[in-house]
Amino acid sequence: MSYENGNATDFLDLLDKVKALAVTEGWTVQRETYDALADTDGELILDGPGLGDDQNIIVAVKTYRNTDLDHFNWELKGARDFNGEAWASLPQQSPSRWLPLWDDTITYWLIVNKQRIAMVAKVSTVYMHLYLGYIDSYASDAEYDYPLLIGGSGTMQVERWSASAVAAYWDITAAGNELRGALWAPALAGTTSISQGNWIYLGTNPGAVKVWPWEVATSIMDDVRDSYGTYPLLPAVVHVNFNSNISGALGELDGVRYTTGFSLGTEDIIQVGAQDHLVAQDAYRNNVFNFCALELA
């Protein structure tokens, strides 16, 4: 696993940082049409090896700008395969998710391993969250062969970083939550709505993928406190509750955990043994239940 904390000059330079660290971890650049030095927008399609070095985890980023409206954003996608296709033709591609950024200095915390890319990007005083890659599945490979999650912080391509709707993909209680995250669904017997080959949204709607404990944080987890000088780091459990007969936990976000914001602030570090965890709030929100802890290498 590789970790990098630094400053990018703008949203294109930040994409260069992601590409470079991903390559360090064994990801392959399958397609690259943007150019940070020439200030040219375009695509970056990456292929991850997986923890067993035998996967092809396809994630894609496309840059977008509207200078007049101060939009300098990333459009995010996942796909089941790559055979030389451009952005619009990726096979079995996910719906687009988004990451609002800007054309100025971006402080970032970037953590990459062979199966996923996770990042927090600070735009002004707002914290954007990104997740591209596998969750840690509870199922066998035969049961769930492609646990790919695409998560961002925006609800649409044309959205400024300062918009009130901006929120982390794991904050499924925020308005418009189903527009920030998507998961490739496993095969679930008894339904055609959630089946192999479908992408399902993260959110609170019936049939959506939920992320515990943020889904109950406002009513339960706001009472969580530090204890004996240690802050809780709870697993971020990805689960589905499609109907009374079909429900269950699918896995956990890799290296992203829930923690309380009680007597704790964004950019603080929680240390457990020799392992550091970055505390980061959800965009501009700073209630005690609006925080995550990102495992740093």
C-alpha positions, 0 to 999 in steps of 0.5 A: 500500500502506498500513501501520499500527502501533498499539494496539487496545483490544480484538478489536472495535476491531482489526476497526475498524482493519482495516476503515478501512485496507482502505477507504483502499486501495479495499476496499468494505464489503459487509456490516457487522453488528458494532459496536465502540462498542456492543461487539456481535459480528457480521460484516464482509465486504470486497470488494477491487479487486485490483491491476488494480482489476478484481477482486472479492476477497471476504473475511469476518470474524465475531467470536465471544466466550465471556466465561467461557472468555476466548474473543474470536476472529475466524472467517475466510472467503473466497468467490467472490462477494457478492450481498447474502448474509449470512455463512452464504450466501456463494457458494462459501465457504471453510471457516472459519479462525480467529484467537484474540485477547482483550478487552484491548489488542492491539498490531498491525502491519497492511499492506493493499494492493488485493489482500490484508490481512496482519497480526501481532497481539500478544496478551500475548506471543503473535504471531497472524498473518493473511492475507486475499486474493490470493497473487502467482500464477505463472499467468496470470489465465486459468489461475488467476483467483482465487488467494485465500488465507485464513490465520489462527492458530487451529484452532477457534472455541473456542480461547484465544490461549494454547492450545498448538495456536495457530500461524501459517498458514505454519507448516504443520509445526505440529499441526493445520496444515490448520485454519489456512489454505485456498486456492482451487484452480486447475484442474489437469488430471487430477484431480477432487480439486484442481480449479476450485471447490475449496478446499484446505488448507495443510498437510503431508498429501498433496494439501495446499498447502504453503508453502516454506521452512517445510515444510523449515525444521526439517531444512534452513533452521535452518542459515541465518545472516545474512551480511555484516550482511544477513539472508536474505528468502526468498520464501514459495512456495505449492505443491501436490504432489498426486501424482507427476503433478500438482505445481507452484508456484502463487505466493508470499505477497504481502509475507510472507517467510521469515527466520532467527531467528539472532541476531534477535528478534521486532519487530526490523526488517530493512532492505533499501534503503529497505524495512523488514521486521518480524520476527515469530515464530510465536505463542509459538515462537522457534526459528530456523526459526519466523520470518517477515518482513513487508514494511512500506510 
